[in-house]
Every structure is written in structure tokens, then in C-alpha cells.
Amino acid sequence: MSGAGVRSHALHVTSLYRQSLKLCRNWAVDRAVFRVEADKIARAFREHQNETNPHVIAALVAKTERILHERRHPDPYVAPTAPGGTKWQRNVPPPANFQWVPYPSEMHGKHDAIEEI
């Protein structure tokens, strides 16, 4: 494999590892359970870290992708402030060009108070 090919493959495997951890987080609600499962995932990836046979590597990548597809969560975790989260765009500041215009009844009350002074 060329230098660029090795780098590309390493990025792909890193992406699979991150996806595996995110999938684990979706299923393991308790942090203690997640840590145990995350350690198992890390061990599985480290076990084949020094594999050099391209056929074995391709089979391992395909197996990992298949497992990720089969075990995906129907309702994955989304951080509250991330797009799609429960707090996404809640209390968004007004646009920069926004000008507040009070209702006439609000203006009337303040106008009367100013005239009395």
C-alpha cells in the first residue's frame, strides 16, 4: 500500500472504531456498562492492530461494517445542544437586524409616565 493508501485505511479504521464506541453508547445507558463494553471494543481493535495480510484486513473491515449495520440503534443518542437534540435552537438570540417595536398599549403606558414627570 502506498503512503496515502495506508493513511486513508487508518482513517477508515479509526472511523469504524469511533462508530463502534458511539453505537455502544447508544445501547449502554449506564456509564459503568459503557466503559466495560468500550474496553472490549478497544481490545478487539488492538488485537488486529498489526495485521498485514490485506485479505484478512479487508475481511475484518467488512465484518465490522456489517456488525455496525446490524446493531444500529433505532433511536440513537443525540447531545441536547446538537442538531436534532432536545435543546437545539432553544432560546436562540434574535437576528442582528431585529428591532423590537412595542405594542401601542405598552407605548401608551410609558408615554403617560413620561408626560407626568
KETOR-116209 format. One record per atom (N, C-alpha, C): atom name; residue number from 0; residue in one letter; x, y, z. Coordinates in steps of 0.1 Angstrom, whole numbers, padded with zeros to 4 digits. Example, Ala and Ser with C-alpha at 12.3 -4.5 7.8 and 13.67 -1.06 7.14 Angstrom:
% KETOR-116209
<r at="N" i="0" aa="A" px="0132" py="-0057" pz="0078"/>
<r at="CA" i="0" aa="A" px="0123" py="-0045" pz="0078"/>
<r at="C" i="0" aa="A" px="0132" py="-0033" pz="0078"/>
<r at="N" i="1" aa="S" px="0128" py="-0022" pz="0071"/>
<r at="CA" i="1" aa="S" px="0137" py="-0011" pz="0071"/>
<r at="C" i="1" aa="S" px="0129" py="0000" pz="0079"/>
END
This chain:
% KETOR-116209
<r at="N" i="0" aa="M" px="0008" py="-0012" pz="0000"/>
<r at="CA" i="0" aa="M" px="0000" py="0000" pz="0000"/>
<r at="C" i="0" aa="M" px="0009" py="0012" pz="0000"/>
<r at="N" i="1" aa="S" px="0004" py="0022" pz="-0007"/>
<r at="CA" i="1" aa="S" px="0012" py="0035" pz="-0007"/>
<r at="C" i="1" aa="S" px="0010" py="0043" pz="0006"/>
<r at="N" i="2" aa="G" px="0017" py="0053" pz="0008"/>
<r at="CA" i="2" aa="G" px="0016" py="0061" pz="0020"/>
<r at="C" i="2" aa="G" px="0002" py="0067" pz="0021"/>
<r at="N" i="3" aa="A" px="-0004" py="0072" pz="0010"/>
<r at="CA" i="3" aa="A" px="-0017" py="0078" pz="0010"/>
<r at="C" i="3" aa="A" px="-0027" py="0067" pz="0013"/>
<r at="N" i="4" aa="G" px="-0025" py="0055" pz="0007"/>
<r at="CA" i="4" aa="G" px="-0034" py="0044" pz="0009"/>
<r at="C" i="4" aa="G" px="-0034" py="0039" pz="0024"/>
<r at="N" i="5" aa="V" px="-0023" py="0039" pz="0030"/>
<r at="CA" i="5" aa="V" px="-0022" py="0035" pz="0044"/>
<r at="C" i="5" aa="V" px="-0029" py="0045" pz="0053"/>
<r at="N" i="6" aa="R" px="-0026" py="0058" pz="0050"/>
<r at="CA" i="6" aa="R" px="-0033" py="0069" pz="0057"/>
<r at="C" i="6" aa="R" px="-0048" py="0068" pz="0056"/>
<r at="N" i="7" aa="S" px="-0053" py="0066" pz="0044"/>
<r at="CA" i="7" aa="S" px="-0067" py="0065" pz="0041"/>
<r at="C" i="7" aa="S" px="-0073" py="0053" pz="0049"/>
<r at="N" i="8" aa="H" px="-0066" py="0042" pz="0048"/>
<r at="CA" i="8" aa="H" px="-0071" py="0030" pz="0055"/>
<r at="C" i="8" aa="H" px="-0071" py="0032" pz="0071"/>
<r at="N" i="9" aa="A" px="-0061" py="0039" pz="0076"/>
<r at="CA" i="9" aa="A" px="-0060" py="0042" pz="0090"/>
<r at="C" i="9" aa="A" px="-0072" py="0051" pz="0094"/>
<r at="N" i="10" aa="L" px="-0075" py="0061" pz="0086"/>
<r at="CA" i="10" aa="L" px="-0086" py="0069" pz="0089"/>
<r at="C" i="10" aa="L" px="-0099" py="0062" pz="0089"/>
<r at="N" i="11" aa="H" px="-0101" py="0052" pz="0079"/>
<r at="CA" i="11" aa="H" px="-0113" py="0044" pz="0078"/>
<r at="C" i="11" aa="H" px="-0114" py="0035" pz="0091"/>
<r at="N" i="12" aa="V" px="-0103" py="0029" pz="0095"/>
<r at="CA" i="12" aa="V" px="-0104" py="0021" pz="0107"/>
<r at="C" i="12" aa="V" px="-0107" py="0029" pz="0119"/>
<r at="N" i="13" aa="T" px="-0101" py="0041" pz="0120"/>
<r at="CA" i="13" aa="T" px="-0104" py="0050" pz="0131"/>
<r at="C" i="13" aa="T" px="-0118" py="0054" pz="0131"/>
<r at="N" i="14" aa="S" px="-0124" py="0056" pz="0120"/>
<r at="CA" i="14" aa="S" px="-0138" py="0060" pz="0119"/>
<r at="C" i="14" aa="S" px="-0147" py="0048" pz="0123"/>
<r at="N" i="15" aa="L" px="-0143" py="0036" pz="0120"/>
<r at="CA" i="15" aa="L" px="-0150" py="0024" pz="0124"/>
<r at="C" i="15" aa="L" px="-0150" py="0022" pz="0139"/>
<r at="N" i="16" aa="Y" px="-0138" py="0025" pz="0145"/>
<r at="CA" i="16" aa="Y" px="-0137" py="0025" pz="0160"/>
<r at="C" i="16" aa="Y" px="-0146" py="0035" pz="0166"/>
<r at="N" i="17" aa="R" px="-0146" py="0047" pz="0161"/>
<r at="CA" i="17" aa="R" px="-0154" py="0057" pz="0167"/>
<r at="C" i="17" aa="R" px="-0169" py="0054" pz="0166"/>
<r at="N" i="18" aa="Q" px="-0173" py="0049" pz="0154"/>
<r at="CA" i="18" aa="Q" px="-0187" py="0045" pz="0152"/>
<r at="C" i="18" aa="Q" px="-0190" py="0034" pz="0162"/>
<r at="N" i="19" aa="S" px="-0181" py="0025" pz="0164"/>
<r at="CA" i="19" aa="S" px="-0184" py="0014" pz="0174"/>
<r at="C" i="19" aa="S" px="-0186" py="0019" pz="0188"/>
<r at="N" i="20" aa="L" px="-0178" py="0029" pz="0192"/>
<r at="CA" i="20" aa="L" px="-0180" py="0035" pz="0205"/>
<r at="C" i="20" aa="L" px="-0193" py="0042" pz="0206"/>
<r at="N" i="21" aa="K" px="-0197" py="0049" pz="0196"/>
<r at="CA" i="21" aa="K" px="-0209" py="0057" pz="0196"/>
<r at="C" i="21" aa="K" px="-0221" py="0047" pz="0196"/>
<r at="N" i="22" aa="L" px="-0220" py="0036" pz="0189"/>
<r at="CA" i="22" aa="L" px="-0231" py="0026" pz="0189"/>
<r at="C" i="22" aa="L" px="-0232" py="0020" pz="0203"/>
<r at="N" i="23" aa="C" px="-0221" py="0018" pz="0209"/>
<r at="CA" i="23" aa="C" px="-0221" py="0012" pz="0222"/>
<r at="C" i="23" aa="C" px="-0227" py="0022" pz="0232"/>
<r at="N" i="24" aa="R" px="-0224" py="0035" pz="0230"/>
<r at="CA" i="24" aa="R" px="-0230" py="0045" pz="0239"/>
<r at="C" i="24" aa="R" px="-0246" py="0045" pz="0237"/>
<r at="N" i="25" aa="N" px="-0250" py="0043" pz="0225"/>
<r at="CA" i="25" aa="N" px="-0265" py="0043" pz="0223"/>
<r at="C" i="25" aa="N" px="-0272" py="0032" pz="0230"/>
<r at="N" i="26" aa="W" px="-0265" py="0020" pz="0231"/>
<r at="CA" i="26" aa="W" px="-0272" py="0009" pz="0238"/>
<r at="C" i="26" aa="W" px="-0269" py="0008" pz="0253"/>
<r at="N" i="27" aa="A" px="-0257" py="0012" pz="0257"/>
<r at="CA" i="27" aa="A" px="-0254" py="0011" pz="0271"/>
<r at="C" i="27" aa="A" px="-0257" py="0025" pz="0278"/>
<r at="N" i="28" aa="V" px="-0268" py="0025" pz="0285"/>
<r at="CA" i="28" aa="V" px="-0273" py="0037" pz="0292"/>
<r at="C" i="28" aa="V" px="-0264" py="0040" pz="0304"/>
<r at="N" i="29" aa="D" px="-0260" py="0030" pz="0312"/>
<r at="CA" i="29" aa="D" px="-0252" py="0032" pz="0323"/>
<r at="C" i="29" aa="D" px="-0237" py="0034" pz="0320"/>
<r at="N" i="30" aa="R" px="-0231" py="0044" pz="0325"/>
<r at="CA" i="30" aa="R" px="-0217" py="0047" pz="0322"/>
<r at="C" i="30" aa="R" px="-0207" py="0036" pz="0325"/>
<r at="N" i="31" aa="A" px="-0210" py="0029" pz="0336"/>
<r at="CA" i="31" aa="A" px="-0202" py="0017" pz="0340"/>
<r at="C" i="31" aa="A" px="-0202" py="0006" pz="0330"/>
<r at="N" i="32" aa="V" px="-0214" py="0003" pz="0325"/>
<r at="CA" i="32" aa="V" px="-0216" py="-0007" pz="0315"/>
<r at="C" i="32" aa="V" px="-0209" py="-0002" pz="0302"/>
<r at="N" i="33" aa="F" px="-0211" py="0010" pz="0298"/>
<r at="CA" i="33" aa="F" px="-0204" py="0015" pz="0286"/>
<r at="C" i="33" aa="F" px="-0189" py="0014" pz="0287"/>
<r at="N" i="34" aa="R" px="-0183" py="0017" pz="0299"/>
<r at="CA" i="34" aa="R" px="-0168" py="0016" pz="0300"/>
<r at="C" i="34" aa="R" px="-0164" py="0001" pz="0298"/>
<r at="N" i="35" aa="V" px="-0171" py="-0008" pz="0303"/>
<r at="CA" i="35" aa="V" px="-0167" py="-0023" pz="0302"/>
<r at="C" i="35" aa="V" px="-0168" py="-0026" pz="0287"/>
<r at="N" i="36" aa="E" px="-0179" py="-0022" pz="0280"/>
<r at="CA" i="36" aa="E" px="-0181" py="-0026" pz="0266"/>
<r at="C" i="36" aa="E" px="-0171" py="-0018" pz="0257"/>
<r at="N" i="37" aa="A" px="-0168" py="-0006" pz="0261"/>
<r at="CA" i="37" aa="A" px="-0158" py="0002" pz="0253"/>
<r at="C" i="37" aa="A" px="-0144" py="-0005" pz="0254"/>
<r at="N" i="38" aa="D" px="-0141" py="-0010" pz="0266"/>
<r at="CA" i="38" aa="D" px="-0128" py="-0017" pz="0268"/>
<r at="C" i="38" aa="D" px="-0127" py="-0030" pz="0259"/>
<r at="N" i="39" aa="K" px="-0139" py="-0037" pz="0258"/>
<r at="CA" i="39" aa="K" px="-0139" py="-0049" pz="0249"/>
<r at="C" i="39" aa="K" px="-0137" py="-0045" pz="0234"/>
<r at="N" i="40" aa="I" px="-0143" py="-0034" pz="0230"/>
<r at="CA" i="40" aa="I" px="-0142" py="-0029" pz="0217"/>
<r at="C" i="40" aa="I" px="-0127" py="-0025" pz="0214"/>
<r at="N" i="41" aa="A" px="-0121" py="-0018" pz="0223"/>
<r at="CA" i="41" aa="A" px="-0107" py="-0014" pz="0222"/>
<r at="C" i="41" aa="A" px="-0098" py="-0026" pz="0221"/>
<r at="N" i="42" aa="R" px="-0101" py="-0036" pz="0229"/>
<r at="CA" i="42" aa="R" px="-0093" py="-0048" pz="0229"/>
<r at="C" i="42" aa="R" px="-0094" py="-0055" pz="0215"/>
<r at="N" i="43" aa="A" px="-0106" py="-0056" pz="0210"/>
<r at="CA" i="43" aa="A" px="-0109" py="-0062" pz="0197"/>
<r at="C" i="43" aa="A" px="-0101" py="-0055" pz="0186"/>
<r at="N" i="44" aa="F" px="-0101" py="-0042" pz="0186"/>
<r at="CA" i="44" aa="F" px="-0094" py="-0034" pz="0176"/>
<r at="C" i="44" aa="F" px="-0079" py="-0036" pz="0178"/>
<r at="N" i="45" aa="R" px="-0074" py="-0035" pz="0190"/>
<r at="CA" i="45" aa="R" px="-0059" py="-0037" pz="0193"/>
<r at="C" i="45" aa="R" px="-0054" py="-0051" pz="0189"/>
<r at="N" i="46" aa="E" px="-0063" py="-0061" pz="0190"/>
<r at="CA" i="46" aa="E" px="-0059" py="-0074" pz="0188"/>
<r at="C" i="46" aa="E" px="-0054" py="-0076" pz="0173"/>
<r at="N" i="47" aa="H" px="-0060" py="-0068" pz="0164"/>
<r at="CA" i="47" aa="H" px="-0057" py="-0070" pz="0150"/>
<r at="C" i="47" aa="H" px="-0050" py="-0057" pz="0145"/>
<r at="N" i="48" aa="Q" px="-0044" py="-0050" pz="0154"/>
<r at="CA" i="48" aa="Q" px="-0037" py="-0037" pz="0150"/>
<r at="C" i="48" aa="Q" px="-0025" py="-0039" pz="0141"/>
<r at="N" i="49" aa="N" px="-0018" py="-0050" pz="0143"/>
<r at="CA" i="49" aa="N" px="-0006" py="-0052" pz="0135"/>
<r at="C" i="49" aa="N" px="-0008" py="-0062" pz="0123"/>
<r at="N" i="50" aa="E" px="-0020" py="-0064" pz="0119"/>
<r at="CA" i="50" aa="E" px="-0023" py="-0074" pz="0108"/>
<r at="C" i="50" aa="E" px="-0018" py="-0068" pz="0095"/>
<r at="N" i="51" aa="T" px="-0011" py="-0076" pz="0087"/>
<r at="CA" i="51" aa="T" px="-0005" py="-0071" pz="0075"/>
<r at="C" i="51" aa="T" px="-0011" py="-0078" pz="0062"/>
<r at="N" i="52" aa="N" px="-0018" py="-0089" pz="0064"/>
<r at="CA" i="52" aa="N" px="-0024" py="-0096" pz="0053"/>
<r at="C" i="52" aa="N" px="-0036" py="-0088" pz="0048"/>
<r at="N" i="53" aa="P" px="-0036" py="-0083" pz="0035"/>
<r at="CA" i="53" aa="P" px="-0047" py="-0075" pz="0030"/>
<r at="C" i="53" aa="P" px="-0060" py="-0082" pz="0030"/>
<r at="N" i="54" aa="H" px="-0060" py="-0095" pz="0027"/>
<r at="CA" i="54" aa="H" px="-0073" py="-0102" pz="0027"/>
<r at="C" i="54" aa="H" px="-0079" py="-0103" pz="0041"/>
<r at="N" i="55" aa="V" px="-0071" py="-0105" pz="0050"/>
<r at="CA" i="55" aa="V" px="-0076" py="-0106" pz="0064"/>
<r at="C" i="55" aa="V" px="-0081" py="-0092" pz="0069"/>
<r at="N" i="56" aa="I" px="-0074" py="-0082" pz="0065"/>
<r at="CA" i="56" aa="I" px="-0078" py="-0068" pz="0068"/>
<r at="C" i="56" aa="I" px="-0091" py="-0065" pz="0062"/>
<r at="N" i="57" aa="A" px="-0092" py="-0068" pz="0049"/>
<r at="CA" i="57" aa="A" px="-0105" py="-0065" pz="0042"/>
<r at="C" i="57" aa="A" px="-0117" py="-0072" pz="0049"/>
<r at="N" i="58" aa="A" px="-0114" py="-0085" pz="0053"/>
<r at="CA" i="58" aa="A" px="-0125" py="-0093" pz="0059"/>
<r at="C" i="58" aa="A" px="-0128" py="-0087" pz="0073"/>
<r at="N" i="59" aa="L" px="-0119" py="-0082" pz="0080"/>
<r at="CA" i="59" aa="L" px="-0121" py="-0076" pz="0093"/>
<r at="C" i="59" aa="L" px="-0129" py="-0063" pz="0092"/>
<r at="N" i="60" aa="V" px="-0125" py="-0055" pz="0082"/>
<r at="CA" i="60" aa="V" px="-0133" py="-0042" pz="0080"/>
<r at="C" i="60" aa="V" px="-0147" py="-0045" pz="0076"/>
<r at="N" i="61" aa="A" px="-0149" py="-0055" pz="0066"/>
<r at="CA" i="61" aa="A" px="-0162" py="-0058" pz="0062"/>
<r at="C" i="61" aa="A" px="-0171" py="-0064" pz="0073"/>
<r at="N" i="62" aa="K" px="-0165" py="-0072" pz="0082"/>
<r at="CA" i="62" aa="K" px="-0172" py="-0078" pz="0093"/>
<r at="C" i="62" aa="K" px="-0176" py="-0066" pz="0103"/>
<r at="N" i="63" aa="T" px="-0167" py="-0057" pz="0105"/>
<r at="CA" i="63" aa="T" px="-0170" py="-0046" pz="0115"/>
<r at="C" i="63" aa="T" px="-0181" py="-0037" pz="0109"/>
<r at="N" i="64" aa="E" px="-0181" py="-0034" pz="0096"/>
<r at="CA" i="64" aa="E" px="-0191" py="-0026" pz="0090"/>
<r at="C" i="64" aa="E" px="-0205" py="-0034" pz="0090"/>
<r at="N" i="65" aa="R" px="-0205" py="-0047" pz="0088"/>
<r at="CA" i="65" aa="R" px="-0217" py="-0055" pz="0089"/>
<r at="C" i="65" aa="R" px="-0223" py="-0054" pz="0103"/>
<r at="N" i="66" aa="I" px="-0214" py="-0056" pz="0113"/>
<r at="CA" i="66" aa="I" px="-0219" py="-0056" pz="0127"/>
<r at="C" i="66" aa="I" px="-0225" py="-0042" pz="0130"/>
<r at="N" i="67" aa="L" px="-0218" py="-0032" pz="0126"/>
<r at="CA" i="67" aa="L" px="-0223" py="-0018" pz="0129"/>
<r at="C" i="67" aa="L" px="-0237" py="-0016" pz="0122"/>
<r at="N" i="68" aa="H" px="-0238" py="-0021" pz="0110"/>
<r at="CA" i="68" aa="H" px="-0251" py="-0020" pz="0104"/>
<r at="C" i="68" aa="H" px="-0262" py="-0028" pz="0110"/>
<r at="N" i="69" aa="E" px="-0259" py="-0040" pz="0114"/>
<r at="CA" i="69" aa="E" px="-0269" py="-0049" pz="0121"/>
<r at="C" i="69" aa="E" px="-0273" py="-0044" pz="0135"/>
<r at="N" i="70" aa="R" px="-0264" py="-0038" pz="0142"/>
<r at="CA" i="70" aa="R" px="-0267" py="-0034" pz="0156"/>
<r at="C" i="70" aa="R" px="-0270" py="-0020" pz="0158"/>
<r at="N" i="71" aa="R" px="-0273" py="-0012" pz="0147"/>
<r at="CA" i="71" aa="R" px="-0275" py="0002" pz="0148"/>
<r at="C" i="71" aa="R" px="-0288" py="0004" pz="0157"/>
<r at="N" i="72" aa="H" px="-0288" py="0014" pz="0164"/>
<r at="CA" i="72" aa="H" px="-0299" py="0017" pz="0174"/>
<r at="C" i="72" aa="H" px="-0311" py="0024" pz="0167"/>
<r at="N" i="73" aa="P" px="-0323" py="0021" pz="0170"/>
<r at="CA" i="73" aa="P" px="-0334" py="0027" pz="0163"/>
<r at="C" i="73" aa="P" px="-0336" py="0042" pz="0167"/>
<r at="N" i="74" aa="D" px="-0331" py="0045" pz="0179"/>
<r at="CA" i="74" aa="D" px="-0333" py="0059" pz="0184"/>
<r at="C" i="74" aa="D" px="-0319" py="0063" pz="0190"/>
<r at="N" i="75" aa="P" px="-0309" py="0067" pz="0182"/>
<r at="CA" i="75" aa="P" px="-0296" py="0069" pz="0187"/>
<r at="C" i="75" aa="P" px="-0296" py="0082" pz="0196"/>
<r at="N" i="76" aa="Y" px="-0286" py="0082" pz="0205"/>
<r at="CA" i="76" aa="Y" px="-0284" py="0093" pz="0214"/>
<r at="C" i="76" aa="Y" px="-0279" py="0105" pz="0206"/>
<r at="N" i="77" aa="V" px="-0285" py="0117" pz="0209"/>
<r at="CA" i="77" aa="V" px="-0281" py="0130" pz="0203"/>
<r at="C" i="77" aa="V" px="-0279" py="0139" pz="0214"/>
<r at="N" i="78" aa="A" px="-0268" py="0146" pz="0215"/>
<r at="CA" i="78" aa="A" px="-0265" py="0155" pz="0225"/>
<r at="C" i="78" aa="A" px="-0276" py="0166" pz="0225"/>
<r at="N" i="79" aa="P" px="-0280" py="0171" pz="0237"/>
<r at="CA" i="79" aa="P" px="-0291" py="0180" pz="0237"/>
<r at="C" i="79" aa="P" px="-0289" py="0193" pz="0229"/>
<r at="N" i="80" aa="T" px="-0277" py="0198" pz="0228"/>
<r at="CA" i="80" aa="T" px="-0275" py="0210" pz="0221"/>
<r at="C" i="80" aa="T" px="-0271" py="0208" pz="0207"/>
<r at="N" i="81" aa="A" px="-0270" py="0196" pz="0202"/>
<r at="CA" i="81" aa="A" px="-0266" py="0193" pz="0188"/>
<r at="C" i="81" aa="A" px="-0279" py="0193" pz="0179"/>
<r at="N" i="82" aa="P" px="-0277" py="0195" pz="0166"/>
<r at="CA" i="82" aa="P" px="-0289" py="0195" pz="0158"/>
<r at="C" i="82" aa="P" px="-0297" py="0182" pz="0160"/>
<r at="N" i="83" aa="G" px="-0310" py="0184" pz="0162"/>
<r at="CA" i="83" aa="G" px="-0319" py="0173" pz="0165"/>
<r at="C" i="83" aa="G" px="-0320" py="0170" pz="0180"/>
<r at="N" i="84" aa="G" px="-0312" py="0176" pz="0188"/>
<r at="CA" i="84" aa="G" px="-0313" py="0174" pz="0203"/>
<r at="C" i="84" aa="G" px="-0325" py="0182" pz="0209"/>
<r at="N" i="85" aa="T" px="-0328" py="0179" pz="0221"/>
<r at="CA" i="85" aa="T" px="-0339" py="0185" pz="0228"/>
<r at="C" i="85" aa="T" px="-0338" py="0200" pz="0230"/>
<r at="N" i="86" aa="K" px="-0326" py="0205" pz="0231"/>
<r at="CA" i="86" aa="K" px="-0324" py="0219" pz="0233"/>
<r at="C" i="86" aa="K" px="-0319" py="0227" pz="0221"/>
<r at="N" i="87" aa="W" px="-0319" py="0220" pz="0209"/>
<r at="CA" i="87" aa="W" px="-0314" py="0226" pz="0197"/>
<r at="C" i="87" aa="W" px="-0322" py="0238" pz="0194"/>
<r at="N" i="88" aa="Q" px="-0316" py="0249" pz="0192"/>
<r at="CA" i="88" aa="Q" px="-0322" py="0262" pz="0188"/>
<r at="C" i="88" aa="Q" px="-0332" py="0267" pz="0198"/>
<r at="N" i="89" aa="R" px="-0331" py="0263" pz="0211"/>
<r at="CA" i="89" aa="R" px="-0340" py="0268" pz="0221"/>
<r at="C" i="89" aa="R" px="-0334" py="0281" pz="0226"/>
<r at="N" i="90" aa="N" px="-0342" py="0291" pz="0227"/>
<r at="CA" i="90" aa="N" px="-0338" py="0305" pz="0232"/>
<r at="C" i="90" aa="N" px="-0326" py="0310" pz="0223"/>
<r at="N" i="91" aa="V" px="-0329" py="0309" pz="0210"/>
<r at="CA" i="91" aa="V" px="-0319" py="0314" pz="0200"/>
<r at="C" i="91" aa="V" px="-0319" py="0330" pz="0201"/>
<r at="N" i="92" aa="P" px="-0308" py="0336" pz="0201"/>
<r at="CA" i="92" aa="P" px="-0308" py="0351" pz="0201"/>
<r at="C" i="92" aa="P" px="-0314" py="0356" pz="0189"/>
<r at="N" i="93" aa="P" px="-0320" py="0368" pz="0189"/>
<r at="CA" i="93" aa="P" px="-0326" py="0374" pz="0177"/>
<r at="C" i="93" aa="P" px="-0316" py="0377" pz="0167"/>
<r at="N" i="94" aa="P" px="-0320" py="0378" pz="0154"/>
<r at="CA" i="94" aa="P" px="-0311" py="0382" pz="0144"/>
<r at="C" i="94" aa="P" px="-0305" py="0395" pz="0146"/>
<r at="N" i="95" aa="A" px="-0293" py="0398" pz="0140"/>
<r at="CA" i="95" aa="A" px="-0286" py="0411" pz="0143"/>
<r at="C" i="95" aa="A" px="-0295" py="0423" pz="0138"/>
<r at="N" i="96" aa="N" px="-0303" py="0421" pz="0127"/>
<r at="CA" i="96" aa="N" px="-0310" py="0432" pz="0122"/>
<r at="C" i="96" aa="N" px="-0324" py="0434" pz="0128"/>
<r at="N" i="97" aa="F" px="-0327" py="0427" pz="0139"/>
<r at="CA" i="97" aa="F" px="-0340" py="0427" pz="0146"/>
<r at="C" i="97" aa="F" px="-0342" py="0440" pz="0154"/>
<r at="N" i="98" aa="Q" px="-0353" py="0446" pz="0153"/>
<r at="CA" i="98" aa="Q" px="-0356" py="0458" pz="0161"/>
<r at="C" i="98" aa="Q" px="-0369" py="0455" pz="0168"/>
<r at="N" i="99" aa="W" px="-0369" py="0457" pz="0181"/>
<r at="CA" i="99" aa="W" px="-0381" py="0455" pz="0189"/>
<r at="C" i="99" aa="W" px="-0390" py="0467" pz="0188"/>
<r at="N" i="100" aa="V" px="-0403" py="0465" pz="0185"/>
<r at="CA" i="100" aa="V" px="-0412" py="0476" pz="0184"/>
<r at="C" i="100" aa="V" px="-0423" py="0472" pz="0194"/>
<r at="N" i="101" aa="P" px="-0425" py="0480" pz="0205"/>
<r at="CA" i="101" aa="P" px="-0435" py="0477" pz="0215"/>
<r at="C" i="101" aa="P" px="-0449" py="0479" pz="0209"/>
<r at="N" i="102" aa="Y" px="-0458" py="0471" pz="0216"/>
<r at="CA" i="102" aa="Y" px="-0473" py="0473" pz="0212"/>
<r at="C" i="102" aa="Y" px="-0477" py="0487" pz="0216"/>
<r at="N" i="103" aa="P" px="-0487" py="0492" pz="0209"/>
<r at="CA" i="103" aa="P" px="-0492" py="0505" pz="0213"/>
<r at="C" i="103" aa="P" px="-0497" py="0506" pz="0227"/>
<r at="N" i="104" aa="S" px="-0502" py="0496" pz="0233"/>
<r at="CA" i="104" aa="S" px="-0506" py="0497" pz="0247"/>
<r at="C" i="104" aa="S" px="-0494" py="0498" pz="0256"/>
<r at="N" i="105" aa="E" px="-0483" py="0492" pz="0253"/>
<r at="CA" i="105" aa="E" px="-0471" py="0493" pz="0260"/>
<r at="C" i="105" aa="E" px="-0465" py="0507" pz="0259"/>
<r at="N" i="106" aa="M" px="-0466" py="0513" pz="0247"/>
<r at="CA" i="106" aa="M" px="-0461" py="0526" pz="0245"/>
<r at="C" i="106" aa="M" px="-0470" py="0536" pz="0252"/>
<r at="N" i="107" aa="H" px="-0483" py="0534" pz="0253"/>
<r at="CA" i="107" aa="H" px="-0492" py="0544" pz="0259"/>
<r at="C" i="107" aa="H" px="-0488" py="0545" pz="0274"/>
<r at="N" i="108" aa="G" px="-0486" py="0534" pz="0281"/>
<r at="CA" i="108" aa="G" px="-0483" py="0534" pz="0295"/>
<r at="C" i="108" aa="G" px="-0470" py="0541" pz="0298"/>
<r at="N" i="109" aa="K" px="-0460" py="0539" pz="0290"/>
<r at="CA" i="109" aa="K" px="-0447" py="0546" pz="0292"/>
<r at="C" i="109" aa="K" px="-0448" py="0561" pz="0288"/>
<r at="N" i="110" aa="H" px="-0456" py="0563" pz="0278"/>
<r at="CA" i="110" aa="H" px="-0458" py="0577" pz="0273"/>
<r at="C" i="110" aa="H" px="-0464" py="0586" pz="0284"/>
<r at="N" i="111" aa="D" px="-0475" py="0580" pz="0290"/>
<r at="CA" i="111" aa="D" px="-0482" py="0587" pz="0301"/>
<r at="C" i="111" aa="D" px="-0472" py="0590" pz="0313"/>
<r at="N" i="112" aa="A" px="-0464" py="0580" pz="0316"/>
<r at="CA" i="112" aa="A" px="-0455" py="0582" pz="0327"/>
<r at="C" i="112" aa="A" px="-0445" py="0593" pz="0324"/>
<r at="N" i="113" aa="I" px="-0440" py="0594" pz="0312"/>
<r at="CA" i="113" aa="I" px="-0431" py="0604" pz="0309"/>
<r at="C" i="113" aa="I" px="-0437" py="0618" pz="0309"/>
<r at="N" i="114" aa="E" px="-0449" py="0619" pz="0305"/>
<r at="CA" i="114" aa="E" px="-0456" py="0632" pz="0305"/>
<r at="C" i="114" aa="E" px="-0459" py="0637" pz="0319"/>
<r at="N" i="115" aa="E" px="-0461" py="0628" pz="0328"/>
<r at="CA" i="115" aa="E" px="-0464" py="0632" pz="0342"/>
<r at="C" i="115" aa="E" px="-0452" py="0638" pz="0349"/>
<r at="N" i="116" aa="I" px="-0440" py="0635" pz="0344"/>
<r at="CA" i="116" aa="I" px="-0428" py="0640" pz="0351"/>
<r at="C" i="116" aa="I" px="-0426" py="0654" pz="0348"/>
END
